[in-house]
Structure formats: structure tokens, C-alpha cells
């Protein structure tokens, strides 16, 4: 990446998605002529509130961290510079030329030191590029897709089986969530190119198709979410019913049940006695006739 301030003071800055300041100029309130202070940013908190917003693509609650910052304030070299590493990436930074150039500093209009360059050998995670300053610059980004450069495992998607309901002695009812692969290869974005214009137009069409595919995934997950909410309500009602049945069994009135048992035993004994008396009557009649 190459930026030219065009006689002004605009510095290239690189950030990670979790708020790490990787390359560029530090935030210090004491540097009154730095590009950050000129834009009202004097510390990490003010920078985070201005740049680390969800609208800019950062997660909520990200805080500023300059511990890995590659500043290169002593060896300005537009053809090379200092190097630093972060999360498997190696950065080569020319340094802030209009401030730390090797020639005498003639102020912000030192056009021989308006160019800054950053070279990254490979990108292992999303990187945010910010040009901070007076707003007059050019920025050129030259990147190259390296087929086979990533030897690590490719992302895969597998179906997930979720139990929706289950009863004693019954086979559980399940629902399978189908795979929704959304990596660059599955979305057809692995070899997108933006230059020349014809390839950029094809890239826009590929982006539209990828967005439509992701929208389809989102609609599917929305429908699944509704089904899961219904299943949760059903299972909650089953839990209530089961708890009520368990309570009726455990909280039985033993005195009442004992009385009912005694009553049933007495009725059974009376029935047996009456039956025995009924069987004896025919025998008595027969004995009188004899």
C-alpha cells in the first residue's frame, strides 16, 4: 500500500479488528502537530470512539491497543523501512516521511517525503486501513492472490442434528440444520480481481451472488429460530405437566389412601361372607328333604 500526501500531512494507519494499532503514527497528546491531534484525537479512548465503531466494521466494545505498533520513527525509507510482525503477518513500513525523514524537516510541505509505503507478506486476519490527516492524498493498494499459499485446512461445514422433543419409550424427534458454508471459496470469491475494469464488473456480480446466498442463509436461520422457539415452549409445557404429575404422586394423602384401602378390604370380606352364606342355604334345604 502506498499513500502520497500531495504536499499535505496524511499518514497511513493499520488496525486489527480487535483494536490493535499495527502500523502508523502513535496517539500522543503532546505531539501538537501530529495528524491525530489535528483531528481532535489525543488518546486511545477518543480514537476508539471515532474509528472503532460498528458502522466502520468493528465489533462493539473494542478498545485501543498500541502495544504492537510499528512506528519506525528513526529510519524513513520509502523503498524499504522497518519490519514488525503480528499474528503470522510481517509488515515493512517506510515510516512517517514528513516527520522523520532523513533530510532536514522543512515542514509539512516537504514533498520529497510525502510518500509512505506498507508491505505485508500475507494477510491472516481482517485489517482496517485508515489514512489520518488533512484529507488530501492518494492511496494505491496492490495485492496478489497466491494460490496454494495457504497450506492450512480449509473451512468445512457439516449438518447439525438438534433434538426437538423426546418422550419415555419413544424415539426422539430431531431436526437437521443443513450446512451453510460462507467462506470465500464457497461463495465464489476466492479469485476475485478488481483490475482492470472488466474484472471489477465481474467481481461486483460475484459479490451480488454471494450476498444473495448469505441472505438465503439468514432467512433459513430465521425460520429455524421460529421453530426452535416453538419447540422450547412445547418442552416447557411438558416439563410443567410432568412436574405436576410427579407432585401428585409424591404428595399423596396417606391417611385418605389408608382409609380407602381399609374400606375396600372390609367390602371384600363382607362379599366373601355373604357368598359363603348363600352357598350354605341349598345345603340346608337338601338336609330337610332328606
C-alpha positions in Angstrom: 0.0 0.0 0.0 1.3 3.4 -1.0 0.0 6.8 0.1 1.0 10.2 -1.2 0.1 13.2 0.9 0.3 15.6 -2.1 2.1 18.2 -0.1 -0.2 17.9 3.0 0.2 15.6 6.0 -1.8 12.3 5.7 -0.4 9.2 7.3 -1.4 5.6 6.7 -2.5 3.6 9.7 -3.3 -0.2 10.0 -5.6 -1.7 12.7 -6.7 -5.2 13.6 -10.4 -5.9 14.1 -9.8 -6.2 17.9 -8.4 -2.7 18.2 -4.6 -3.3 17.8 -2.7 -0.4 16.2 -0.4 -2.3 13.9 1.3 0.3 11.7 1.4 4.1 11.7 1.9 7.0 13.9 1.1 6.8 17.7 -1.5 8.8 19.5 0.1 11.3 21.8 -1.5 14.5 23.1 2.0 16.1 23.5 2.6 15.9 19.7 0.6 19.0 18.8 1.5 18.8 15.1 0.6 15.1 14.7 -2.3 14.2 12.4 -4.2 12.6 15.3 -4.2 15.7 17.5 -5.1 17.9 14.5 -8.3 15.9 14.2 -9.2 16.0 17.9 -7.8 12.6 18.8 -5.5 12.8 21.8 -5.7 9.4 23.4 -6.8 5.8 22.8 -10.3 6.5 24.1 -11.0 9.3 21.7 -9.6 7.3 18.8 -11.8 4.3 19.7 -14.9 6.4 19.8 -14.1 8.0 16.4 -12.9 5.0 14.5 -13.8 1.7 16.3 -17.5 1.9 15.5 -19.8 -0.8 14.3 -20.6 1.3 11.3 -16.9 1.0 10.3 -17.0 -2.7 10.8 -15.5 -3.1 14.3 -17.2 -5.2 17.0 -18.9 -3.4 19.8 -16.7 -2.5 22.8 -13.3 -2.6 21.1 -10.7 -0.6 22.9 -7.4 0.9 21.5 -4.1 -1.0 22.0 -0.9 0.3 20.5 1.4 -2.4 22.1 2.3 -4.0 18.7 2.6 -0.6 16.9 5.3 -0.4 14.2 6.2 3.3 14.2 9.6 3.4 12.5 10.4 6.9 13.7 14.2 6.7 13.0 14.6 5.0 9.6 12.4 6.6 7.0 12.9 4.7 3.7 10.2 4.7 1.0 11.8 1.8 -0.7 12.0 -0.3 2.5 11.9 0.6 6.1 11.5 -1.2 9.4 9.7 -4.5 9.9 7.4 -5.9 12.5 5.2 -9.0 13.0 1.8 -9.7 14.3 -0.3 -12.9 14.2 1.7 -14.5 11.4 2.0 -11.3 9.3 5.2 -9.4 8.6 4.9 -5.6 8.0 7.5 -3.5 6.3 6.8 0.2 6.9 8.6 3.2 5.4 7.9 5.4 8.3 6.3 8.9 8.5 8.4 10.7 6.0 7.3 14.3 6.5 8.1 14.0 10.2 11.0 11.5 10.4 12.7 11.9 7.0 16.4 11.6 6.6 16.6 15.1 5.1 16.1 18.3 7.1 12.5 18.8 8.1 11.1 21.7 6.1 7.6 21.5 7.5 4.5 19.6 6.1 5.2 20.8 2.6 8.3 18.7 2.2 7.1 17.0 -0.9 10.2 14.8 -1.2 8.9 12.9 2.0 5.2 12.8 1.4 5.2 9.1 0.3 4.6 6.3 2.8 4.6 2.6 2.0 3.5 -0.6 3.9 4.2 -4.0 2.6 2.5 -7.1 4.1 3.8 -10.6 3.1 0.4 -12.2 3.8 -2.9 -11.4 5.5 -4.0 -13.8 8.2 -7.0 -11.8 9.5 -9.0 -8.7 8.5 -7.0 -5.5 8.5 -8.5 -2.0 8.6 -6.7 0.7 6.6 -7.1 4.3 7.8 -5.5 7.4 6.3 -5.5 10.1 9.0 -4.6 13.7 8.4 -5.7 16.7 6.4 -7.7 14.7 3.7 -5.6 15.3 0.6 -3.9 12.1 -0.5 -3.8 9.3 -3.0 -3.8 5.6 -1.9 -2.7 2.7 -4.1 -3.2 -0.8 -3.0 -1.5 -3.6 -4.9 -2.3 -7.1 -3.9 -1.8 -10.5 -5.3 -3.7 -13.8 -4.8 -1.3 -16.6 -4.0 -2.9 -20.0 -5.0 -1.7 -22.7 -2.7 -0.1 -20.2 -0.4 -2.3 -21.2 2.5 -1.5 -24.8 3.4 -3.8 -24.9 6.4 -7.1 -26.7 6.5 -10.0 -25.1 4.5 -13.2 -24.3 6.4 -15.8 -27.0 6.2 -19.5 -27.1 7.1 -21.4 -30.1 8.4 -25.0 -30.7 9.3 -26.0 -30.4 12.9 -28.8 -32.6 14.4 -30.9 -31.0 17.1 -33.4 -32.9 19.3 -36.8 -31.2 19.1 -38.8 -33.5 21.5 -38.5 -36.8 23.3 -40.8 -39.0 25.4 -40.3 -42.1 27.6 -40.1 -45.1 25.4 -40.3 -43.0 22.2 -37.8 -42.3 19.6 -36.6 -38.6 19.9 -37.7 -36.3 17.1 -34.8 -34.4 15.6 -34.2 -31.6 13.1 -31.0 -31.4 11.0 -29.6 -27.9 10.3 -28.0 -28.1 6.9 -24.5 -26.7 6.2 -24.3 -23.0 5.3 -20.7 -22.6 4.0 -19.8 -18.9 3.7 -16.1 -18.9 3.1 -14.6 -17.1 0.1 -14.3 -20.4 -1.9 -17.9 -21.5 -1.3 -19.2 -18.0 -2.1 -17.2 -17.8 -5.4 -15.0 -15.0 -4.2 -11.7 -16.8 -3.9 -10.2 -15.4 -7.1 -12.0 -12.0 -7.4 -9.9 -9.3 -9.1 -10.7 -5.6 -9.2 -8.4 -4.5 -12.0 -9.0 -3.9 -14.9 -12.5 -2.6 -15.2 -13.9 -5.7 -16.8 -12.8 -7.9 -13.9 -14.1 -5.4 -11.4 -17.6 -5.6 -13.0 -17.4 -9.4 -12.8 -16.4 -9.0 -9.2 -19.4 -6.9 -8.4 -21.7 -9.6 -10.0 -19.9 -12.2 -7.8 -20.4 -10.0 -4.7 -24.1 -9.7 -5.5 -24.5 -13.5 -5.8 -22.5 -14.0 -2.6 -24.8 -11.5 -0.8 -27.9 -13.3 -2.1 -26.5 -16.6 -0.9 -25.8 -15.2 2.6 -29.3 -13.6 2.7 -30.7 -17.1 1.9 -28.8 -18.5 4.9 -30.1 -15.7 7.1 -33.7 -16.4 6.0 -33.2 -20.1 6.7 -31.8 -19.5 10.2 -34.7 -17.1 10.9 -37.2 -19.9 10.1 -35.2 -22.3 12.2 -35.2 -19.8 15.1 -39.0 -19.7 15.0 -39.2 -23.5 15.1 -36.8 -23.7 18.0 -38.8 -21.1 19.9 -42.0 -23.2 19.4 -40.2 -26.4 20.4 -38.9 -24.6 23.6 -42.4 -23.5 24.5 -43.7 -27.1 23.9 -41.0 -28.7 26.0 -41.5 -26.1 28.8 -45.2 -27.1 28.9 -44.3 -30.8 29.0 -42.0 -30.0 31.9 -44.8 -28.3 33.8 -47.1 -31.3 33.2 -44.5 -33.8 34.3 -43.7 -31.8 37.4 -47.5 -31.7 38.3 -47.8 -35.4 37.8 -44.8 -36.1 39.9 -46.2 -33.8 42.6 -49.5 -35.7 42.7 -47.7 -39.0 43.1 -45.2 -37.8 45.8 -47.7 -35.7 47.7 -50.5 -38.4 48.1 -52.7 -38.2 51.3 -51.6 -41.4 53.1 -54.4 -41.2 55.7 -57.0 -41.0 53.0 -55.4 -43.7 50.9 -55.2 -46.0 54.0 -58.9 -45.4 54.8 -59.8 -46.2 51.3 -57.7 -49.4 51.5 -59.4 -50.5 54.7 -62.8 -49.8 53.2 -62.0 -51.9 50.2 -60.8 -54.8 52.4 -63.9 -54.7 54.5 -66.2 -54.7 51.5 -64.2 -57.6 50.1 -64.5 -59.6 53.3 -68.3 -58.8 53.6 -68.8 -60.0 50.0 -66.9 -63.2 50.8 -69.0 -63.9 53.9 -72.3 -63.3 52.1 -71.3 -65.6 49.3 -70.4 -68.3 51.8 -73.9 -67.9 53.5 -75.6 -68.0 50.1 -73.8 -71.3 49.3 -75.0 -72.8 52.6 -78.7 -72.3 52.0 -79.1 -75.0 49.4 -77.3 -77.5 51.6 -79.8 -76.8 54.5 -82.8 -77.4 52.3 -81.5 -80.6 51.0 -80.9 -81.9 54.5 -84.5 -81.1 55.5 -85.9 -83.1 52.4 -83.7 -86.0 53.2 
